[in-house]
Amino acid sequence: MVESRRREAWQHTSAVLATLANIHRDPKKKPRPFTTQEFHPMAEGKSPAKPPKADIQLLKRVFVERK
C-alpha cells in the first residue's frame, strides 16, 4: 500500500512538473512536448540512476582526517 501511495503521489507531481515544463518550453528547440513519464522517478521501464564514478583520491580528500 505504501508503494502504491508513493507512485500515486509521484504521478500527481510529475503531471504538474510536465505542465510547467511545457509552459516554459521553446517549441523551436524542443518541438516534442514533455510527458509525465519523463519526470516520474518510479515510472515503468525506468532503471534506477547509476551513481557517478569517482576516483579514490577524491574520496580520500573528503574523508581522511586533516592535520
Secondary structure, 3 states (H helix, E strand, C coil): CHHHHHHHHHHHHHHHHHHHHHHCCCCCCCCCCCCHHHCCCCCCCCCCCCCCCCCHHHHHHHHCCCC
